[in-house]
Amino acid sequence: MKNNIKQNKSIIEDLREALHKEAKPFTERKAVFFKTGLGEYAEHDQFIGVSTPQLRKIAKINRSLPLKIVIELLQSPINEERLLALFILIARYQTGDIECKEQIYQLYQVNIKQVNNWNLVDASAHLIVGAHLYQKDKSYLLDLAVSDILWERRIAIVATWYFIRQDEFVWTIKIAELLLKDQQDLIHKAVGWMLREMGKRHETVLITFLENYAHTMPRTMLRYAIEKLNLERRAFYLAKKAYRH
């Protein structure tokens, strides 16, 4: 037992050393980008400056790490360590059997409060939560969509990206409707993004949604949603909102 603990500690230390070797100074611009300032939504987060492509490389090399170590990384206060853990879990989920997939999904649920910045949500929600619920009961997404926690609401909508890629849009629409009056700009952006992705697959479905809600959608959500429409349609829906307000 003691040998296992010692070995795990050594593996974690080696991983952290590898991460720090790739670290670059975390600039003021990135701090603004990730909103880590005092009183901002990611005030809690810490960054050491490792790029996402480099994290993906490290995850690929370490995809067979014991889950105990992956969970320890997921508990880290450092954003890149949590993102590394998520990349490893995604890789394991995508190649695992039914039992492995269920284990990783449950692990994600138990540790969901560690998926607490937009880059963590956007990298993982569709590939673990969405993928797992695709052919299952999806009511868990409704619970997330009405959560008091910003990141859980974002997970709810981004998880539907997996369904969108299968040309299934019902749950994207359902969650988007629940989040229409959300007060957070990060939710406006995420909902608009998913609506845009839906429109790229089936523009008519997006148009139907816009006909029903364009006049009440937050402007940021609307702008994201219509980004891939032609200029005439974009102008029409922006004018429609302006007219109603």
C-alpha positions in Angstrom: 0.0 0.0 0.0 2.8 2.4 1.0 4.7 1.6 -2.2 1.6 2.4 -4.3 1.1 5.7 -2.6 4.8 6.5 -3.1 4.6 5.5 -6.8 1.5 7.6 -7.4 3.2 10.6 -5.7 6.2 10.1 -8.0 4.0 10.0 -11.1 2.2 13.2 -10.1 5.4 14.9 -9.4 6.8 13.9 -12.8 3.7 15.1 -14.6 3.8 18.4 -12.8 7.4 18.8 -13.7 6.6 18.1 -17.4 3.8 20.7 -17.3 6.0 23.3 -15.8 8.7 22.7 -18.4 6.1 23.7 -21.0 4.7 26.6 -19.1 4.9 30.1 -20.5 4.2 33.3 -18.5 0.4 33.8 -18.0 0.0 37.3 -19.5 -2.4 40.0 -18.4 -4.2 39.5 -21.7 -4.9 35.9 -20.8 -6.0 36.9 -17.4 -8.6 39.2 -19.0 -9.5 36.4 -21.5 -10.2 33.9 -18.7 -11.7 36.5 -16.3 -9.4 35.6 -13.3 -9.5 39.1 -11.9 -10.9 40.0 -8.4 -14.7 39.5 -8.4 -14.8 37.9 -11.8 -16.3 34.5 -12.6 -12.9 32.7 -12.7 -11.3 34.5 -9.8 -10.7 31.1 -8.2 -8.7 29.8 -11.1 -4.9 29.5 -11.4 -2.9 29.1 -14.7 0.7 28.3 -15.3 0.6 29.0 -19.1 0.6 25.6 -20.8 -1.0 25.6 -24.3 -3.9 23.3 -25.1 -2.0 21.5 -27.9 0.8 20.7 -25.5 -1.7 19.4 -22.9 -3.2 17.2 -25.6 0.2 15.7 -26.3 0.9 15.1 -22.6 -2.5 13.5 -22.2 -1.9 11.2 -25.2 1.3 9.9 -23.6 -0.3 9.5 -20.2 -3.7 8.2 -21.2 -3.2 4.9 -19.2 -2.6 6.6 -15.9 -4.4 5.1 -12.9 -7.7 6.8 -12.4 -6.7 7.7 -8.8 -4.0 9.9 -10.3 -6.3 11.4 -12.9 -8.8 12.3 -10.1 -6.0 13.9 -8.2 -5.2 16.1 -11.2 -8.9 16.9 -11.6 -8.9 18.2 -8.0 -6.0 20.6 -8.7 -6.4 24.3 -8.3 -4.4 24.7 -11.5 -6.5 24.9 -14.6 -4.1 23.1 -16.9 -3.9 20.1 -14.5 -7.7 19.8 -14.5 -7.8 20.2 -18.3 -5.1 17.5 -18.6 -7.2 15.2 -16.5 -10.3 15.8 -18.7 -8.3 15.1 -21.9 -7.2 11.8 -20.4 -10.8 10.9 -19.3 -12.1 11.8 -22.8 -9.5 9.5 -24.5 -10.3 6.7 -22.1 -14.0 7.2 -22.6 -13.7 7.1 -26.4 -11.8 3.8 -26.4 -13.3 2.1 -23.4 -15.9 -0.6 -23.1 -19.4 0.0 -21.6 -18.2 -0.5 -18.1 -15.3 2.0 -18.6 -17.6 4.6 -20.2 -20.0 4.3 -17.2 -17.2 4.7 -14.7 -15.9 7.8 -16.4 -19.3 9.4 -16.7 -20.0 8.8 -13.0 -16.5 10.1 -12.2 -17.3 13.3 -14.2 -20.6 13.7 -12.3 -19.0 13.3 -8.9 -16.3 15.8 -9.8 -18.5 18.2 -11.8 -17.6 21.1 -9.5 -14.0 20.8 -10.7 -15.2 21.5 -14.3 -15.4 25.1 -13.5 -14.1 27.3 -16.3 -15.4 27.7 -19.8 -12.3 26.0 -21.4 -12.9 22.9 -19.2 -16.6 22.7 -20.0 -16.2 23.3 -23.7 -13.5 20.6 -24.0 -15.4 17.9 -22.2 -19.2 18.3 -21.8 -20.2 17.0 -25.2 -17.6 14.3 -25.3 -18.4 12.7 -22.0 -21.9 13.9 -20.8 -23.4 14.3 -24.3 -21.8 11.1 -25.6 -23.0 9.1 -22.6 -26.6 10.4 -22.6 -27.1 10.2 -26.4 -29.1 7.1 -26.2 -30.2 7.3 -22.6 -32.5 9.4 -20.3 -31.4 13.0 -20.7 -33.3 14.5 -17.8 -30.0 15.1 -16.0 -29.4 17.9 -18.4 -32.6 19.6 -17.2 -31.2 19.6 -13.7 -28.0 21.1 -14.8 -29.8 23.8 -16.9 -31.5 25.1 -13.8 -28.5 24.9 -11.5 -27.4 27.9 -9.6 -23.8 27.1 -10.8 -22.9 28.9 -14.0 -20.6 26.0 -15.2 -23.3 23.4 -14.7 -25.7 25.4 -16.9 -23.0 25.7 -19.5 -22.3 22.0 -19.4 -26.1 21.4 -20.0 -26.1 23.3 -23.3 -22.6 22.3 -24.5 -23.4 18.6 -23.9 -26.0 18.8 -26.6 -23.2 19.5 -29.2 -22.8 15.7 -29.3 -26.5 15.3 -30.3 -26.2 18.1 -32.9 -23.4 16.2 -34.5 -25.9 13.2 -34.8 -28.5 15.6 -36.4 -30.7 15.5 -33.3 -31.8 19.0 -32.1 -34.6 18.5 -29.7 -32.5 18.8 -26.6 -30.5 21.7 -27.8 -33.8 23.6 -28.4 -35.1 22.4 -25.0 -32.1 23.6 -23.1 -31.8 26.8 -25.1 -35.4 27.7 -24.2 -34.6 27.1 -20.5 -31.6 29.4 -20.7 -33.2 32.3 -22.7 -33.5 34.5 -19.6 -30.1 33.6 -18.1 -28.3 36.6 -16.8 -24.7 35.4 -17.6 -23.0 36.4 -20.7 -21.1 33.1 -20.8 -24.4 31.3 -21.1 -25.6 33.7 -23.8 -22.5 32.8 -25.8 -22.7 29.1 -25.2 -26.4 28.9 -26.2 -25.8 31.1 -29.3 -22.9 28.9 -30.2 -24.9 25.7 -30.0 -27.8 27.3 -32.0 -25.2 28.3 -34.6 -23.9 24.7 -34.7 -27.5 23.4 -35.1 -28.0 25.9 -38.0 -24.9 24.7 -39.8 -26.4 21.2 -39.8 -30.0 22.2 -40.5 -30.7 25.9 -41.2 -34.5 25.5 -41.2 -34.5 24.3 -37.6 -32.5 27.4 -36.5 -34.8 29.7 -38.5 -37.8 28.2 -36.7 -36.2 28.9 -33.4 -35.3 32.4 -34.4 -38.8 33.1 -35.5 -40.1 32.2 -32.1 -37.4 33.8 -29.9 -35.2 36.3 -31.8 -37.1 39.2 -30.3 -36.5 38.0 -26.7 -33.0 36.5 -27.0 -30.1 38.4 -25.3 -28.3 40.3 -28.1 -25.0 38.3 -27.6 -26.9 35.0 -27.9 -28.6 36.2 -31.1 -25.4 37.4 -32.7 -23.7 34.1 -32.1 -26.7 32.2 -33.4 -27.0 34.0 -36.7 -23.3 34.3 -37.4 -23.4 31.8 -40.3 -26.6 33.0 -41.9 -26.4 35.2 -45.0 -26.2 39.0 -44.5 -29.8 39.6 -45.3 -31.1 37.1 -42.7 -28.7 38.5 -40.1 -29.9 42.0 -40.7 -33.5 40.8 -40.5 -33.2 39.2 -37.1 -31.2 42.0 -35.6 -33.8 44.5 -36.8 -36.6 42.3 -35.5 -35.0 42.4 -32.0 -34.3 46.1 -32.2 -37.9 46.7 -33.3 -39.4 44.8 -30.3 -37.1 46.6 -27.9 
